[in-house]
Amino acid sequence: MQGKAKMNQYITIEKFIDILNEENLPQEHHVMVLAVLADISLHTDRFLINSSELVQMAAQYSPAFQKLPADRQAFISSVLSMPLFLIM
């Protein structure tokens, strides 16, 4: 049998924030993303990378995300779902 097993990898919200700090987002967007992550971190400290899990948690747990207009939610969602490649 050939093929690779897909390994589920998790990352902490703290580590994701470290990665975001290196992305040079405009200050306004960076602050919005951090507010959403702060809300999520009250419920969990990690998430499955390369999935929609973090976006789903933003919609479920983050008042900061929920009160944003649709275009800002779309932008934040794109940041929260950006591809991550971790070397373990």
PyRosetta script that sets phi, psi and omega in degrees:
from pyrosetta import init, pose_from_sequence

init()
pose = pose_from_sequence("MQGKAKMNQYITIEKFIDILNEENLPQEHHVMVLAVLADISLHTDRFLINSSELVQMAAQYSPAFQKLPADRQAFISSVLSMPLFLIM")
pose.set_psi(1, 125.8)
pose.set_omega(1, -179.0)
pose.set_phi(2, -106.1)
pose.set_psi(2, 164.4)
pose.set_omega(2, 179.7)
pose.set_phi(3, 118.8)
pose.set_psi(3, 162.7)
pose.set_omega(3, -179.4)
pose.set_phi(4, -109.1)
pose.set_psi(4, 139.0)
pose.set_omega(4, 174.5)
pose.set_phi(5, -75.2)
pose.set_psi(5, 135.5)
pose.set_omega(5, 177.9)
pose.set_phi(6, -79.5)
pose.set_psi(6, 126.4)
pose.set_omega(6, -178.9)
pose.set_phi(7, -99.4)
pose.set_psi(7, 125.0)
pose.set_omega(7, 177.2)
pose.set_phi(8, -76.2)
pose.set_psi(8, 120.4)
pose.set_omega(8, -180.0)
pose.set_phi(9, -114.3)
pose.set_psi(9, 135.7)
pose.set_omega(9, 177.5)
pose.set_phi(10, -111.2)
pose.set_psi(10, 154.2)
pose.set_omega(10, 176.9)
pose.set_phi(11, -134.8)
pose.set_psi(11, 146.7)
pose.set_omega(11, 177.3)
pose.set_phi(12, -77.7)
pose.set_psi(12, 154.8)
pose.set_omega(12, 176.3)
pose.set_phi(13, -62.6)
pose.set_psi(13, -36.9)
pose.set_omega(13, 178.2)
pose.set_phi(14, -59.7)
pose.set_psi(14, -43.5)
pose.set_omega(14, 178.8)
pose.set_phi(15, -67.3)
pose.set_psi(15, -38.5)
pose.set_omega(15, 177.8)
pose.set_phi(16, -62.5)
pose.set_psi(16, -39.0)
pose.set_omega(16, 176.3)
pose.set_phi(17, -62.6)
pose.set_psi(17, -41.0)
pose.set_omega(17, 176.4)
pose.set_phi(18, -58.5)
pose.set_psi(18, -42.9)
pose.set_omega(18, 178.8)
pose.set_phi(19, -64.1)
pose.set_psi(19, -44.6)
pose.set_omega(19, 179.6)
pose.set_phi(20, -61.7)
pose.set_psi(20, -35.4)
pose.set_omega(20, 179.9)
pose.set_phi(21, -62.4)
pose.set_psi(21, -22.7)
pose.set_omega(21, 178.8)
pose.set_phi(22, -91.0)
pose.set_psi(22, -6.1)
pose.set_omega(22, -174.5)
pose.set_phi(23, -84.0)
pose.set_psi(23, -11.5)
pose.set_omega(23, 179.7)
pose.set_phi(24, 56.6)
pose.set_psi(24, 45.1)
pose.set_omega(24, 172.8)
pose.set_phi(25, -66.9)
pose.set_psi(25, 150.7)
pose.set_omega(25, 172.0)
pose.set_phi(26, -55.5)
pose.set_psi(26, 144.4)
pose.set_omega(26, -174.0)
pose.set_phi(27, -51.7)
pose.set_psi(27, -45.2)
pose.set_omega(27, -178.8)
pose.set_phi(28, -59.5)
pose.set_psi(28, -43.3)
pose.set_omega(28, 179.9)
pose.set_phi(29, -70.1)
pose.set_psi(29, -39.9)
pose.set_omega(29, -180.0)
pose.set_phi(30, -60.0)
pose.set_psi(30, -45.2)
pose.set_omega(30, 179.9)
pose.set_phi(31, -62.5)
pose.set_psi(31, -41.1)
pose.set_omega(31, 178.5)
pose.set_phi(32, -62.3)
pose.set_psi(32, -45.6)
pose.set_omega(32, -179.4)
pose.set_phi(33, -63.3)
pose.set_psi(33, -42.8)
pose.set_omega(33, 179.3)
pose.set_phi(34, -62.5)
pose.set_psi(34, -37.8)
pose.set_omega(34, 178.0)
pose.set_phi(35, -63.7)
pose.set_psi(35, -42.1)
pose.set_omega(35, 178.5)
pose.set_phi(36, -64.6)
pose.set_psi(36, -44.5)
pose.set_omega(36, 179.6)
pose.set_phi(37, -64.9)
pose.set_psi(37, -35.1)
pose.set_omega(37, 176.8)
pose.set_phi(38, -62.7)
pose.set_psi(38, -42.0)
pose.set_omega(38, 177.3)
pose.set_phi(39, -62.4)
pose.set_psi(39, -45.2)
pose.set_omega(39, -178.8)
pose.set_phi(40, -64.2)
pose.set_psi(40, -38.7)
pose.set_omega(40, -175.9)
pose.set_phi(41, -65.3)
pose.set_psi(41, -13.9)
pose.set_omega(41, 174.1)
pose.set_phi(42, -72.7)
pose.set_psi(42, -14.8)
pose.set_omega(42, -176.7)
pose.set_phi(43, -114.4)
pose.set_psi(43, -25.9)
pose.set_omega(43, 180.0)
pose.set_phi(44, -157.1)
pose.set_psi(44, 160.0)
pose.set_omega(44, 178.8)
pose.set_phi(45, -113.0)
pose.set_psi(45, 0.8)
pose.set_omega(45, -177.9)
pose.set_phi(46, -151.8)
pose.set_psi(46, 165.9)
pose.set_omega(46, 178.7)
pose.set_phi(47, -152.4)
pose.set_psi(47, 160.9)
pose.set_omega(47, 178.8)
pose.set_phi(48, -77.1)
pose.set_psi(48, 122.9)
pose.set_omega(48, -178.7)
pose.set_phi(49, -72.9)
pose.set_psi(49, 158.2)
pose.set_omega(49, 177.4)
pose.set_phi(50, 53.8)
pose.set_psi(50, 43.0)
pose.set_omega(50, 176.9)
pose.set_phi(51, -141.2)
pose.set_psi(51, 177.2)
pose.set_omega(51, 177.3)
pose.set_phi(52, -93.1)
pose.set_psi(52, 8.1)
pose.set_omega(52, -174.9)
pose.set_phi(53, -57.1)
pose.set_psi(53, -44.7)
pose.set_omega(53, -177.1)
pose.set_phi(54, -67.1)
pose.set_psi(54, -38.2)
pose.set_omega(54, 177.0)
pose.set_phi(55, -65.1)
pose.set_psi(55, -41.8)
pose.set_omega(55, 178.1)
pose.set_phi(56, -62.6)
pose.set_psi(56, -40.8)
pose.set_omega(56, 178.2)
pose.set_phi(57, -66.9)
pose.set_psi(57, -35.0)
pose.set_omega(57, 177.0)
pose.set_phi(58, -61.3)
pose.set_psi(58, -46.5)
pose.set_omega(58, 180.0)
pose.set_phi(59, -64.9)
pose.set_psi(59, -34.6)
pose.set_omega(59, -176.2)
pose.set_phi(60, -82.5)
pose.set_psi(60, -41.4)
pose.set_omega(60, -168.0)
pose.set_phi(61, -110.6)
pose.set_psi(61, -13.6)
pose.set_omega(61, -169.8)
pose.set_phi(62, -105.7)
pose.set_psi(62, 106.3)
pose.set_omega(62, 173.1)
pose.set_phi(63, -60.0)
pose.set_psi(63, -33.9)
pose.set_omega(63, 178.6)
pose.set_phi(64, -60.9)
pose.set_psi(64, -42.5)
pose.set_omega(64, 178.6)
pose.set_phi(65, -69.8)
pose.set_psi(65, -45.3)
pose.set_omega(65, -175.4)
pose.set_phi(66, -61.3)
pose.set_psi(66, -32.2)
pose.set_omega(66, -177.0)
pose.set_phi(67, -86.1)
pose.set_psi(67, -5.6)
pose.set_omega(67, 179.5)
pose.set_phi(68, -74.0)
pose.set_psi(68, 148.8)
pose.set_omega(68, 172.4)
pose.set_phi(69, -64.8)
pose.set_psi(69, 160.2)
pose.set_omega(69, -174.6)
pose.set_phi(70, -54.8)
pose.set_psi(70, -40.5)
pose.set_omega(70, -178.2)
pose.set_phi(71, -66.8)
pose.set_psi(71, -36.1)
pose.set_omega(71, 177.4)
pose.set_phi(72, -72.2)
pose.set_psi(72, -38.4)
pose.set_omega(72, 175.7)
pose.set_phi(73, -60.6)
pose.set_psi(73, -40.6)
pose.set_omega(73, 179.1)
pose.set_phi(74, -62.9)
pose.set_psi(74, -42.2)
pose.set_omega(74, 178.7)
pose.set_phi(75, -64.5)
pose.set_psi(75, -48.5)
pose.set_omega(75, 179.6)
pose.set_phi(76, -60.0)
pose.set_psi(76, -41.2)
pose.set_omega(76, 177.8)
pose.set_phi(77, -59.4)
pose.set_psi(77, -39.9)
pose.set_omega(77, 179.5)
pose.set_phi(78, -66.0)
pose.set_psi(78, -36.2)
pose.set_omega(78, 177.1)
pose.set_phi(79, -68.8)
pose.set_psi(79, -44.8)
pose.set_omega(79, -177.3)
pose.set_phi(80, -68.0)
pose.set_psi(80, -20.7)
pose.set_omega(80, -179.0)
pose.set_phi(81, -109.9)
pose.set_psi(81, 15.8)
pose.set_omega(81, -179.9)
pose.set_phi(82, -62.7)
pose.set_psi(82, 144.4)
pose.set_omega(82, -179.9)
pose.set_phi(83, -62.2)
pose.set_psi(83, 137.5)
pose.set_omega(83, 176.9)
pose.set_phi(84, -122.7)
pose.set_psi(84, 134.4)
pose.set_omega(84, 177.7)
pose.set_phi(85, -122.9)
pose.set_psi(85, 108.8)
pose.set_omega(85, -176.0)
pose.set_phi(86, -106.4)
pose.set_psi(86, 138.6)
pose.set_omega(86, 174.9)
pose.set_phi(87, -101.2)
pose.set_psi(87, 118.1)
pose.set_omega(87, -177.5)
pose.set_phi(88, -101.0)
pose.dump_pdb("model.pdb")
